[in-house]
Amino acid sequence: MTDITASGISATVKASKTFPNGLPLSFWADDTDPFDVPELVIAEAAMNLNGNLVYWTSPKPIPIKLAVIPGSEDDVNLAILFDANRAARGKRIARDVIDIVVAYPDGATATFSAGLITTGMPARSPTSAGRYKSQTYGFTFENIAYTRAKSL
């Protein structure tokens, strides 16, 4: 039997200038996927004039999204990171280099490195249900190192 429970997942965001000591995250969203790593296309293929399959690969950035409870400590800190790296007239940009380490409940880890924050919500938005939407922040990374869980 395989246990696929994700309860207990945690992440630490380290931003080179804004949060150099790391920022632990645990206030995950309940109305959207709290941690999302989308499918990544690593190769493409086509057929040449003679019907032969040709393919090519090229490096691809690794996007992820983190969604946290609006107004939580995690949201406040990620909003600071987002704003510090958002360009605006007359504003100095932090240009943080970001690493995120995700610790899974089964002991596996994923270390995303050499990244930047790419998307965020500059203000809270309400839903028709009368609550605030979870705050979602997007990151893009150059590399990932994944350590599998150890067997018992």
N, C-alpha and C positions, 0 to 999 in steps of 0.2 A: 504494500500500500504506500502511496506517495503523498506526503503532506505538502500542500501548496499554500499554506497559510502565510499571508504577508503581514499580519499584525506584528508590530514591533520593529518595523523597518525604520531606519534613521539615516540622516544624511548630515554631512558637515560641509559647509561652503567656505572656502578660503579665497579671499580676494586680496591681491597683492598690496593694495593701498588702503582700501576701505575697511576690510576685516582681515588683517594679516594673521591674527591668532585663530581664525576660524569662527564660524557661526553655526552652532548646532541647530538642526531643524527637527521638530517633532509635532507641530500643530498642523497636521495634514488636513486637507479639504475633505468634506463628506459629500459634496454634491457634484464632484467631477473626479476624474482620475488624479490622485495626488502626486504621482510620479510616473511620467510617461516617457518612454524611449521608443520612438516610432521605428517602423521598418526602414532599413537602409539599403539602397540599391548599390551593390559593389561591383557589378559588371553589366555591360550591355552587349547585345549581339545583333547581327544583321546577316543577310545573305548577299553574296556578291553576284555578279552577272552570270557566273557559271553555276550558281546554286550551292556554292560552298558556304558553310557557316563561318563567319569571322566574328571575333569578339574582342573587347578591350576593357580594361579596367583603369580607373583613375582614382586618386585619393578623394574621399568625400568627408566633409565635416560631419560631426556627430551631434545632432540636435537632441535636446531633452527639454521637458517642461516640468516645473514644480508648481503645485497648487497648494496654497495654505489657507487657513481660516482667516477671513477678513478681520483686520484690527488686532490680530494676535501679535505676540512679540516677534514671531517669525515674519509676519507680514510687514511689521514696522521696519525690521532690519533689512528685509529684501527690498522694500520701497526705498530705503536709504541707499542701498547698493544700486538700484535702478536709476535713481535720480543723480547719483554721483557720476554715472557713466552716460547720462543722457545729454546730448549736445543741445545747446541753446545760445542765443545771442548774449555775448558778454559773460559767458559761464565757462569756467575751467572744467575740463573733463578729467575724471580720475584715471581713465585708461587701465582699469584693473585687469590683471591676468588672473583667471579664476580656475580653481580646481575644486571638484566636488567628489567626496568619498561617500558612497552609499553602503551601509551595512545592512545586509538582509538577515532576517531572523534565523535562518538555517546556518549562518556563519559565513556565507559567501560575501564578497565585497566587489564593488565596481568603482574604480577610480577614473574619473573623467579629468583630463588634464589639458592645460594650455588653451583655455577657453575664454569666452566673454559672455556678458549678459546681452541678449539681443532683443527681447521683448518683455513688456510688462504693462501693468495697468496703472496709469498715472493718478487715478482716483478710484474710489469705490463706486460700484454700480449696484443699484437695487434690482431685485427680481419682482415679478408680479405676485409672488407668494409672500412678499413683505420682508424678505431677508436680503442681506447683501450677497452678491456673487462671490465665490471664492476667488482670491487673487492668484492669478497665474503668471509665472515668470518663465521666460524661455532663455535657454543658454545654448551655445554652440561650442563644440570642443574639437581639438585637433586629434586627440588620442583617447583610448580607453584601455585600461588593464583590468581584467576580470579574474577574480580568484574564486574557484568553485568551493562549495561547502565540503568539508571533510566528512567522509563516511564514518558512521559510528561503529 
